[in-house]
C-alpha cells in the first residue's frame, strides 16, 4: 500500500525490474509476500521458476476481523459514529467484497502459467497444528524444517525496518498488533464459521459472495502429513 503516483510506463518498468531481478537471483531461497487481491494488474510480471503459496482463511472470520480492525484504526474518520458498511464506505479502495474472487483468479492464473501445483494453506490449520503444517510445507517447497520456525521474538522495529511501505503500514497498526506482539502460533479459541445471526449485513454480503471461491481453494489446501 504505497503512497505513490506511479502510473503507466513507470509502473511497468518497476514491475519488470522486480521480475527480472527475481528470475536472475543467485540466492538459494527467496521469500516474498503479497496481497492477492491487488495483483490482477501485474500478473504478467510475476516471476517464473518459483513455487507459489496461497494463504486463505474462513470468510466470516476474515470480514468480521477486518470490520473490527477498521473501526479500531480510525481510518474512516467518521463524524456520525462507527463505520456502518465496509462495502459502501471504502476510502482506501481495497474492495473487500472482491478479495476471495481475486485470490481465486490469481490461483487459477498461477496454475496455468507459473506453477501447476501451487500450495494452499488454511490459516486455521496453520495456527492449530503449526508443526504438522509447516513440516508438510517445507517438504513441498524443499526447505529444511526446524522447530525454530514455531517460535520468534516480538517485533520492535516494524514497520521502520521495512524496505518499502513502512510509513503506509503504520496507519494499519490495528491490523497487526497481535501478530507483532506474539511469540508463537496461537490456535483460535473458536473454530468454524461465525454464526450468521452474529454477522452484520455488510459482512453477510461479503461472505455470501466469497464463499464459493473460498470453498474450492479450501478443498485443495495442504494437508498435514
Helices and strands as residue ranges (DSSP letters): H 8-23, G 36-38, G 40-45, E 53-56, H 59-73, G 96-98, H 99-113, E 119-122, H 123-128, H 130-141, G 147-150, H 166-170, H 173-181, G 196-198, H 201-219
